[in-house]
């Protein structure tokens, strides 16, 4: 496999993996391509397929000058197969095969496991595009509309990345899995996406910002763990995907921060000190902070379920095999095999939530989730600095990890945002104080009016500090055709 940093743009599928010399895989991908375009046109952004959008496109995979910006109609975006440069003499960094040369082909004994990892990761990419397909109609600015579409086309490219690995290394099975990735639909009764959070609706822009902050951050953690893989093509694929994923989280973090800023500014201008004076705050045309908190509670809890069961034989097997490591495995100071190590896991026991030490190999999902929570807290601190700076007595927090869970140790219990266990009756009575109510969602939906003049922003969100690619504030990021 080529290890250069330059991308070949001469063919139908831009790539740096030598597709021109790999007739079998090139033909398979070119056969898959029309179905992908059909899926994009039917399930991608609704109503903007012919609009030129100021998009970022990768033109290299080095650390500098790797992308260019230009106006592109989304169905003409050059999706491709991009792998980070190969690391010379790379070895497997963890598990039973630690220290052996990294695999360039799939080891036969791990074939089914690796295929499953690729399919699950691949399934999340088109799912988020489907969830977000109607948001363009209510975009709060052309800047935000452009950012939505940038996220969408890059999720599409991440799908291409997983499909390439399936087509290249799994033959007929891989081709069938690649076809199925275009058949499932987010929220479908008959053929839903594989993970629960990717079947939820994204009905408004606050939900979109929360999704890209919380759920794309899970994507970062999963990709970072897969980037440690002893299967070198997967490692290289995920290392480059992380370059693009960073923008998705920026869209979410900065988006929520701008919503919080606008609300806080409106409260100060109106002389409202009490953040729970919800009726007066909503009358200003902004989203009250307690409702923003409830949205955060929802998306955080849904995302925690993506990490799976806290104690998992599958996770242990993936680590031991060398297929999926830990977050920043190469920075950890231990034996990278965990044969005798333990790790603390939170579990409900006799009406309490307690910490129990379990074999570290079995608790890898828990550890990755802990790393995720720690990473998420950094973003919350930046949101809270906005509130501190404007003198608003409210702070965004993360709910307890037992709150609103459907998978894992806490799926059979009910807990409030502080981690206190509740009866079913108590949960039902207090649920709408912790999660968005129908009224909350209707209020937010009522604010979702598009702002399409260059430089204009909806009244519920503050403008960004800087434009994309250093463009001026009134730049026409999306040229909407009548």
C-alpha positions in Angstrom: 0.0 0.0 0.0 1.4 3.4 -0.9 2.6 5.5 2.0 2.8 8.9 0.3 1.0 12.0 1.5 -0.3 13.2 -1.9 -3.8 12.4 -3.2 -4.4 11.2 -6.7 -7.3 13.2 -8.1 -7.2 11.9 -11.6 -9.8 9.1 -11.1 -13.4 9.0 -10.0 -12.4 8.3 -6.4 -9.6 10.6 -5.0 -7.2 8.4 -3.0 -3.7 7.9 -1.7 -3.9 4.1 -1.6 -3.0 3.3 -5.2 -6.4 2.5 -6.6 -5.2 3.0 -10.1 -3.1 -0.1 -9.7 -5.7 -2.1 -7.8 -8.3 -3.0 -10.5 -10.4 -5.3 -8.3 -11.0 -2.8 -5.5 -11.3 0.2 -7.9 -14.0 -1.7 -9.8 -15.8 -2.6 -6.6 -15.8 1.0 -5.4 -16.8 2.4 -8.7 -19.7 -0.1 -8.7 -20.7 1.1 -5.2 -20.4 4.8 -6.1 -23.7 5.2 -8.0 -25.6 3.8 -5.0 -23.8 6.2 -2.7 -24.8 9.2 -4.9 -28.4 7.9 -5.0 -28.3 7.6 -1.2 -26.8 11.1 -0.8 -29.4 12.7 -3.1 -32.3 11.0 -1.3 -31.1 11.0 2.3 -28.5 13.9 2.3 -29.3 17.6 3.0 -32.8 18.3 1.8 -33.3 21.2 -0.6 -29.6 22.3 -1.1 -28.2 19.7 -3.5 -27.7 22.3 -6.3 -26.4 25.1 -4.0 -22.7 26.0 -4.3 -21.3 25.6 -0.7 -17.9 27.0 0.5 -16.5 23.6 1.5 -13.2 22.3 2.7 -11.8 19.4 0.6 -8.7 17.4 1.6 -5.9 17.7 -1.0 -3.2 16.0 1.1 -2.7 14.0 4.3 0.3 15.8 5.7 0.1 17.9 8.8 0.2 21.3 6.9 -1.8 22.7 4.0 -3.9 19.5 3.8 -7.1 21.1 2.7 -8.4 23.7 0.3 -11.7 25.8 0.4 -13.8 26.4 -2.6 -17.5 26.5 -3.7 -18.8 23.0 -4.5 -22.2 21.5 -5.1 -22.5 18.7 -2.6 -23.3 15.8 -5.0 -20.0 16.8 -6.8 -17.9 16.8 -3.7 -14.8 14.7 -4.2 -15.2 12.0 -1.6 -12.2 9.7 -1.4 -10.0 7.2 0.3 -7.5 8.9 2.5 -5.0 7.3 4.9 -2.5 9.0 7.1 1.1 8.4 6.1 2.6 5.0 7.1 4.8 4.8 10.1 8.0 3.0 9.2 8.6 -0.3 11.1 5.4 0.2 13.1 4.7 -2.5 15.7 1.5 -3.6 17.4 1.4 -1.4 20.6 -0.8 -3.5 22.9 -2.4 -6.9 23.6 -1.2 -10.4 23.1 0.7 -9.5 19.9 2.4 -6.4 21.5 5.8 -5.7 19.8 5.1 -7.8 16.6 5.1 -6.0 13.2 1.8 -4.3 12.5 -0.4 -6.3 10.2 -0.9 -5.2 6.6 -3.4 -7.9 5.9 -6.2 -9.2 8.2 -5.2 -12.1 10.4 -7.5 -14.9 9.7 -8.4 -15.6 13.3 -9.6 -12.0 13.8 -11.4 -11.5 10.5 -15.0 -11.6 11.9 -14.1 -9.3 14.8 -12.5 -6.7 12.5 -15.3 -6.8 10.0 -17.8 -6.1 12.9 -15.7 -3.1 14.1 -15.7 -1.6 10.6 -19.4 -2.1 10.0 -20.4 -0.6 13.3 -18.1 2.4 12.8 -19.2 2.7 9.1 -22.9 2.6 10.1 -22.7 5.7 12.3 -21.4 7.9 9.4 -24.4 7.9 7.1 -26.7 7.7 10.1 -25.8 11.2 11.3 -26.3 12.6 7.8 -29.8 11.2 7.7 -30.6 12.6 11.2 -29.6 16.1 10.0 -31.0 16.1 6.5 -33.8 18.6 7.2 -31.9 21.1 9.3 -30.9 23.3 6.4 -34.4 24.7 6.2 -34.0 26.4 9.6 -30.3 27.3 9.6 -29.7 30.4 11.9 -27.1 31.8 9.4 -25.3 31.0 6.2 -22.2 30.4 8.4 -24.0 27.7 10.3 -25.6 26.2 7.2 -22.1 25.9 5.6 -20.8 24.2 8.8 -23.7 21.7 8.8 -22.9 20.8 5.2 -19.1 20.5 6.0 -19.9 18.0 8.7 -22.2 16.1 6.4 -19.8 15.7 3.5 -17.0 14.6 5.9 -19.3 12.0 7.5 -19.8 10.8 3.9 -16.1 10.6 3.4 -15.7 8.7 6.6 -18.3 6.2 5.2 -16.1 5.9 2.1 -13.1 5.2 4.4 -14.8 2.2 6.1 -16.2 0.9 2.8 -12.8 0.9 1.3 -11.5 -1.3 4.1 -14.4 -3.6 3.7 -14.0 -3.9 -0.1 -10.3 -4.2 0.0 -9.9 -6.8 2.7 -13.1 -8.8 3.0 -14.0 -9.8 -0.6 -17.7 -10.7 -1.1 -18.6 -10.4 2.5 -17.2 -6.8 2.5 -19.1 -5.9 -0.7 -22.3 -7.2 0.9 -21.7 -5.2 4.1 -20.9 -2.1 2.1 -24.2 -2.4 0.2 -26.1 -2.8 3.5 -24.6 0.4 4.8 -26.7 2.2 2.2 -29.8 0.2 3.0 -30.3 0.9 6.7 -32.0 4.2 7.7 -31.9 6.2 10.8 -35.1 5.8 12.8 -36.5 3.1 10.4 -38.9 0.6 12.0 -37.8 -2.1 9.6 -34.1 -1.4 9.0 -32.7 1.0 11.7 -29.1 2.0 12.2 -27.1 -0.3 14.5 -26.7 2.0 17.5 -29.5 3.6 19.4 -28.3 7.2 19.5 -28.2 7.2 15.7 -31.9 6.5 15.4 -32.8 9.5 17.5 -34.2 12.6 15.7 -32.2 15.8 15.4 -35.2 18.2 15.1 -33.6 21.6 15.8 -30.2 23.4 15.7 -29.6 23.2 19.5 -30.0 19.4 19.1 -27.5 19.5 16.2 -25.0 21.5 18.3 -25.4 19.1 21.2 -25.0 16.1 18.9 -21.8 17.3 17.4 -20.5 18.3 20.8 -21.4 15.1 22.7 -21.9 12.3 20.1 -19.1 13.4 17.7 -16.9 13.4 20.7 -17.7 9.7 21.2 -16.6 9.4 17.5 -13.3 11.0 18.4 -12.8 8.5 21.3 -13.7 5.5 19.2 -11.5 6.6 16.3 -8.6 7.3 18.7 -8.9 3.8 20.1 -9.1 2.3 16.6 -6.1 4.4 15.5 -4.0 2.3 17.8 -5.0 -0.8 16.0 -2.4 -3.4 15.1 -4.1 -3.7 11.7 -2.2 -0.9 10.1 -4.7 0.2 7.3 -7.3 0.8 10.0 -4.9 2.7 12.1 -3.9 4.9 9.2 -7.5 5.4 8.2 -8.6 6.5 11.6 -5.6 8.8 12.2 -6.7 10.9 9.2 -10.4 10.8 10.1 -9.5 12.4 13.4 -8.1 15.4 11.5 -11.6 16.0 10.1 -13.5 15.0 13.3 -12.0 17.9 15.2 -14.0 20.3 13.1 -17.3 18.5 13.9 -16.7 18.9 17.7 -15.7 22.6 17.1 -19.1 23.1 15.4 -20.9 21.6 18.4 -18.9 23.3 21.2 -18.8 26.7 19.6 -22.5 26.4 18.6 -23.7 25.7 22.1 -21.4 28.4 23.4 -22.9 31.0 21.1 -26.4 30.0 22.2 -25.4 30.4 25.8 -23.7 33.7 25.0 -26.8 35.1 23.3 -29.1 34.1 26.1 -26.8 35.6 28.8 -26.4 38.8 26.8 -30.2 39.1 26.4 -30.7 38.5 30.1 -28.2 41.2 31.0 -29.7 43.7 28.6 -33.2 43.1 30.1 -32.0 43.2 33.7 -33.0 39.6 34.4 -30.8 38.1 37.1 -32.7 34.9 37.8 -31.9 32.2 35.1 -35.0 30.4 36.2 -37.3 33.3 35.3 -38.1 31.2 32.2 -41.2 33.0 30.9 -39.5 36.4 30.8 -36.3 35.0 29.3 -38.2 33.1 26.6 -40.1 36.3 25.8 -36.8 37.8 24.7 -36.6 35.2 21.9 -33.7 33.2 23.4 -33.4 29.7 24.9 -33.3 29.8 28.7 -30.3 28.2 30.3 -32.2 25.4 32.2 -33.6 24.2 28.9 -30.1 24.2 27.4 -29.0 22.2 30.4 -31.8 19.7 29.8 -30.8 19.3 26.2 -27.2 18.6 27.4 -28.5 16.0 29.9 -30.3 14.2 27.1 -27.5 14.1 24.6 -24.8 13.2 27.2 -26.9 10.2 28.4 -27.6 9.0 24.9 -24.0 9.2 24.0 -22.8 7.3 27.1 -24.9 4.3 25.8 -22.7 4.2 22.7 -19.8 3.0 24.8 -21.7 -0.3 25.5 -21.6 -2.4 28.6 -19.1 -1.3 31.2 -17.9 -4.9 31.5 -17.5 -6.4 28.1 -15.9 -9.6 26.8 -16.0 -8.2 23.3 -14.0 -5.2 24.3 -11.5 -7.4 26.1 -11.1 -9.6 23.0 -10.7 -6.6 20.7 -7.9 -5.3 22.9 -6.2 -8.7 23.5 -6.2 -9.4 19.7 -4.5 -6.0 19.0 -7.5 -4.7 17.0 -8.7 -1.8 19.2 -6.6 -0.1 21.9 -7.4 2.5 24.5 -7.6 6.2 24.1 -4.0 7.4 23.6 -2.7 4.0 24.2 0.8 5.1 23.1 0.8 7.7 25.9 -0.1 5.3 28.7 2.5 4.1 31.2 1.7 0.4 31.8 2.4 -3.0 30.3 -0.2 -2.5 27.5 -1.5 -6.1 28.1 -3.4 -5.7 31.4 -3.3 -9.3 32.3 -3.3 -8.7 36.0 -4.5 -5.1 36.2 -7.8 -3.9 37.6 -10.0 -0.9 36.9 -12.9 0.7 39.0 -16.4 0.3 37.6 -19.5 2.0 39.0 -22.4 -0.4 39.6 -25.8 -0.3 41.4 -25.7 -2.4 44.5 -28.5 -2.7 47.2 -29.9 0.8 46.4 -26.5 2.5 46.2 -24.1 3.2 43.4 -20.7 1.8 44.3 -17.2 1.4 42.8 -15.9 -2.1 42.3 -12.5 -3.1 41.0 -12.8 -5.5 38.1 -10.2 -7.0 35.6 -9.0 -4.1 33.5 -9.4 -6.1 30.3 -13.1 -6.5 30.9 -13.5 -2.8 31.8 -12.1 -1.2 28.7 -15.5 0.3 27.7 -15.7 1.9 31.1 -12.2 3.3 30.8 -12.9 4.8 27.4 -16.1 6.3 28.7 -14.2 7.8 31.6 -11.7 9.3 29.2 -14.7 10.7 27.2 -16.3 12.3 30.3 -12.9 14.0 31.2 -12.6 15.3 27.7 -16.2 16.6 27.7 -15.8 18.5 30.9 -13.2 20.7 29.2 -15.8 21.9 26.8 -18.3 22.6 29.6 -15.7 24.7 31.4 -15.4 26.9 28.3 -19.2 27.4 28.2 -19.1 28.3 31.8 -16.5 30.9 31.3 -18.9 32.8 29.1 -21.5 32.8 31.9 -18.9 33.9 34.4 -17.7 36.7 32.2 -21.3 38.0 31.8 -22.0 37.7 35.5 -24.8 35.1 35.2 -25.3 32.9 38.2 -25.8 29.6 36.4 -23.3 26.8 35.5 -23.6 24.0 32.9 -22.9 20.6 34.4 -22.8 17.0 33.3 -25.5 14.7 34.8 -24.4 11.6 36.7 -23.4 8.6 34.5 -26.3 6.6 35.9 -28.9 9.1 34.6 -31.3 8.1 31.8 -29.3 5.1 30.7 -30.6 2.3 28.4 -27.5 0.2 28.1 -25.1 -1.1 30.7 -25.0 -1.4 34.5 -27.6 1.4 35.0 -30.1 0.4 32.3 -32.4 -1.3 34.8 -32.6 1.5 37.4 -33.7 5.1 37.5 -31.4 7.9 38.8 -31.6 11.7 38.9 -28.9 14.0 37.5 -27.0 13.8 40.8 -27.0 10.0 40.8 -29.7 9.5 43.5 -31.8 6.4 42.8 -35.5 6.9 42.1 -38.6 4.8 42.0 -40.5 4.6 38.7 -43.1 7.0 40.2 -40.4 9.5 41.3 -38.8 9.3 37.8 -42.0 10.0 36.0 -42.8 12.9 38.4 -39.5 14.6 38.0 -38.5 13.6 34.4 -39.4 16.9 32.8 -37.2 18.8 35.3 -34.2 16.9 33.9 -35.0 16.2 30.3 -36.7 18.4 27.6 -40.4 18.4 27.8 -42.8 18.6 24.9 -43.3 22.3 25.8 -39.6 22.9 25.7 -39.2 21.2 22.3 -42.1 23.2 20.9 -40.6 26.4 22.1 -37.3 25.7 20.6 -39.0 24.6 17.3 -40.8 27.9 17.3 -37.5 29.8 17.2 -36.1 27.8 14.3 -36.6 30.4 11.6 -33.9 30.6 8.8 -31.6 33.6 8.5 -30.3 33.6 4.9 -28.9 37.1 4.2 -25.1 37.2 4.3 -24.0 38.3 7.7 -27.4 37.8 9.3 -28.0 35.6 12.4 -31.1 34.3 14.1 -31.9 36.2 17.3 -31.3 33.1 19.6 -27.6 32.7 18.7 -24.6 34.9 18.8 -22.3 35.4 15.7 -19.0 33.5 15.8 -15.8 35.3 16.6 -14.2 34.4 13.3 -15.4 33.3 9.9 -14.5 30.1 8.1 -11.1 30.4 6.3 -10.8 33.9 7.7 -13.7 35.1 5.6 -15.5 38.4 6.5 -18.7 38.4 8.5 -21.0 39.0 5.5 -19.4 36.3 3.4 -22.0 34.3 1.4 -21.0 30.8 2.5 -23.9 29.1 0.7 -25.3 30.5 -2.6 -28.9 29.5 -2.4 -30.5 29.3 -5.8 -34.1 30.4 -6.1 
